């Protein structure tokens, strides 16, 4: 399994050598994600192996839900939510008419409207604080999860490879700026 992952990485690196840095970074991130999924299959209950990881997971879920609830209900975002709802209605109409092009355009408008709710939320100080707190606990959870995977005998080598891939990907992204 590890040999396959390493071979894949080498092939990606050699084939990506001629690609632009952003595309190479994406390929490395995708490979890291594949390995992470394999680690998750090997140890599906990773949170159960470390009480702090489990607590961070629960805190992360709670913080994420709080942000989502606030985005759904905060009065300052009513206009942005109305635009999103209108875009959703356009998707429904296009589907009902069998209009594939209209459906795609409406889905794009819906995605933009959904992203706009988050962007508008970032402009509201209390929501921005909630979003930052959720992002921080989410990052802490991910870091701890990586450390716990690295500490397990059955996933230690894979976790090391993921860390290398993520570091190279980040380096390429920085260089591409």
N, C-alpha and C positions, 0 to 999 in steps of 0.2 A: 504494500500500500504506500509506504513512504517512498520506495523506489519509483513507483509510478508518479507520485507527486513531484519528486525531484526531476524526473525525466520531462514531465510536462512543463515545469518551470524552465528548464534549460531550453526546450524547444521554443517556449514563449519568448525567452530572453533573446535567443538568436534570431527568431523571426521578427521580433519587435525592434531589433537593433536598427532597422531601417525605417521604423514607424516614428511618428512624432512622439515627444515625451508624454503628452497627455494621454495618447492612446496606449502607450506602453504602461503608464501608471494604471489605467483602467484594467488592462489585461492582468497586471500583477494583483490588483485588488480582487478581481474576479477569481483568480487562482487561490488567493488567501481565503476568500469566502467559501470556496469549494472544500478546502481543507478544514475550515471551521465547521462546516456541516458534517463532515466525516467525524470530527471529534465529538460533535453533539450526538451522533449516532452511536459512537463507542461508549459515551457516558451521557445518556439522556437526562440523568438526574444530577447534573453537576452542582446545582444549588444545594442539594442535600449533603454534599461533601464538605461544605464550609459554611458555618452559621453566619458569618459576616456577609458572605456572598448572597445567601438567602435573604438576609435583612436588606441589603442594597437592592436586590431585585424587587422586593416588596415596596421599598421606598420609591424606587424608580417608577413602578407601575402606578402607585398612588399619585406621584407628582405629575405623571403624564395624563392621568385621568382628570386631575384638577385643572390642568391647562386646557384640555379638550372641553371640559364642562364650562369653563370661563369663556372660551371662544364661542361656544354655543349660546351663551346667555348674556354676555356683557353688553350693556346698552350702547356703548361707543361703537360696537361692531354691527349694529342693526342694519345699516345701509349696505355694508359689505355682504352680510348674510342674505339680504334681499336680492342682491345681484346674483349671488350663487344660486339661490332658489329659482330665479328667473332663467338662469342658464340650464338648470336641471329640467325645467319645464320645456325648454327648447330641445333638449336631448330626447325627452319623452315624445314630443310632437314629431321629431324627425324619425324616431323608431316606428311610431304609429303610421307614418306615411311611407315607410320603407325607403326613405331617402338616405342612402349610405353617405353621400358627401355631406349632407346637412347634419347627419348624426356625428360624423367625425369633427366637423367644425364646432358643433355644439358641445361635444365632449371636451375639445380643447378650450373652449370658452369656460366650461364648468371647472376644469382643472385650474385655469388662470384665476377664476373667481375664488376657488378654494384657497389657492396660494395667497391671494390678496387678503383674505381674512387673517391669515397668519402675519402678513406684512403689516396690516393695519393694527393688529394686536401688539406688535413690537413697538408701535408708537405710543401705546398707553403704558405709562410707567409701571403700574401694578401688574399688568399682564407680562411686560418685559421681564420683570423680576421673577415672576412665576416660571416663565420660559427658561430663563437663565438657570434658575434653581433646578428645574427638571433636567436641563442639559447637563448640568454639573453632576447630579446624582447618576444620570445615565452614563456619563463618561467614567465615573468612579466604578460603577457596576461592570462596565466593559473591561476596564483595566484589571479589576479584581478577578473577573471571570477568566481572563487570559492568564493571570498568575495561577489560578487554581488549576486550569488545564495544564499549564507548564509543570505543576507540581505532581501531576498524576503520572505514574509509570507508563500507562498505556497511551498517553497523549503528549508526553513531554517533547519528543522529537518533532511531532507535528506542530505543536505550539511554537517551538523555536523557529520553524520554517515560516509559519504565519507571521511572526514578529519580523523576520527578515524581509518578507514580501511587503508587509505594510510599511516598513521603514524605507525600503527602496521606492515604493509607490509615492510616499510623502516627499521623498527627495526629488523625484522626477516632477512632481506637481509644483514644488517650490521653484525648481529650475525653469519650468515652463512659464512662470509668471513674468 
